[in-house]
Amino acid sequence: MLTVDIQKQLSHFELNIQFSAANEIVVLFGPSGSGKTTILNSIAGLSHPDSGIIRLNGADLFDGKSIVPIQKRNIGYLFQDYALFPHMTVWKNIAYGMKNEAFAKDLMKELRIEHLASKYPSGISGGEKQRTAIARAIATEPDALLLDEPFSALDDKTRKKSHEELIRIHQLWRIPIILVTHNHEEAKKLGSRILYLEKGEILEGYVKKDGHTEKSRPFVTS
């Protein structure tokens, strides 16, 4: 369980966010500059809220006084540009931070990138980079996974395949996933819940039930 209840003064507004996530995909949806990436960065430890609490599986990562370092949070983060190491092969990128080699290799098979093991990021496609980045994030066996618009640079066909792969990975690795997207159809397809943000606040929350979305209180898990 991931619980986020944070406040942070940004340049044009105050971020004031409260939500929780069980083993589900929670989508943060809203216009650019509404605070979505700041939320991800705060959960990851790249940014520090002014006040509040961030708790993962009963452990406080931030409580307004003490801050758990990034490397000790056990959180996977997939950046928008994937942030692969250009001087490392696909395998070495995935092996960086992995906890179990057999598990990492199984991930490569699951994501259909085992044939790319010896290639470098400059020699693979955008979709292959994206799958490599997901494999690298999951290979650390995180307690939560953060995705910042991971599909925005992909063509429609590759994006559709990537959606299916993310759903399959989540079914295998049941952890909280927080996904930022600007694509409404993507949000509806992937999100167990959708939180609509504007100027640092959650305006509405929707939960998926029987293939349909219904309004819900944002802090309540599905």
Rosetta blueprint (number, residue, H / E / L):
1 M L
2 L E
3 T E
4 V E
5 D E
6 I E
7 Q E
8 K E
9 Q E
10 L L
11 S L
12 H L
13 F L
14 E E
15 L E
16 N E
17 I E
18 Q E
19 F E
20 S E
21 A E
22 A L
23 N L
24 E L
25 I E
26 V E
27 V E
28 L E
29 F E
30 G L
31 P L
32 S L
33 G L
34 S L
35 G L
36 K H
37 T H
38 T H
39 I H
40 L H
41 N H
42 S H
43 I H
44 A H
45 G L
46 L L
47 S L
48 H L
49 P L
50 D L
51 S E
52 G E
53 I E
54 I E
55 R E
56 L E
57 N L
58 G L
59 A E
60 D E
61 L E
62 F E
63 D L
64 G L
65 K L
66 S L
67 I E
68 V L
69 P L
70 I H
71 Q H
72 K H
73 R L
74 N L
75 I E
76 G E
77 Y E
78 L E
79 F L
80 Q L
81 D L
82 Y L
83 A L
84 L L
85 F L
86 P L
87 H L
88 M L
89 T L
90 V H
91 W H
92 K H
93 N H
94 I H
95 A H
96 Y L
97 G L
98 M L
99 K L
100 N L
101 E H
102 A H
103 F H
104 A H
105 K H
106 D H
107 L H
108 M H
109 K H
110 E H
111 L L
112 R L
113 I L
114 E H
115 H H
116 L H
117 A L
118 S L
119 K L
120 Y L
121 P H
122 S H
123 G H
124 I L
125 S L
126 G H
127 G H
128 E H
129 K H
130 Q H
131 R H
132 T H
133 A H
134 I H
135 A H
136 R H
137 A H
138 I H
139 A H
140 T L
141 E L
142 P L
143 D L
144 A E
145 L E
146 L E
147 L E
148 D E
149 E L
150 P L
151 F L
152 S L
153 A L
154 L L
155 D L
156 D H
157 K H
158 T H
159 R H
160 K H
161 K H
162 S H
163 H H
164 E H
165 E H
166 L H
167 I H
168 R H
169 I H
170 H H
171 Q H
172 L H
173 W L
174 R L
175 I L
176 P L
177 I E
178 I E
179 L E
180 V E
181 T E
182 H L
183 N L
184 H H
185 E H
186 E H
187 A H
188 K H
189 K H
190 L H
191 G L
192 S L
193 R E
194 I E
195 L E
196 Y E
197 L E
198 E E
199 K L
200 G L
201 E E
202 I E
203 L E
204 E E
205 G E
206 Y E
207 V E
208 K E
209 K E
210 D L
211 G L
212 H E
213 T E
214 E E
215 K E
216 S E
217 R L
218 P L
219 F L
220 V L
221 T L
222 S L
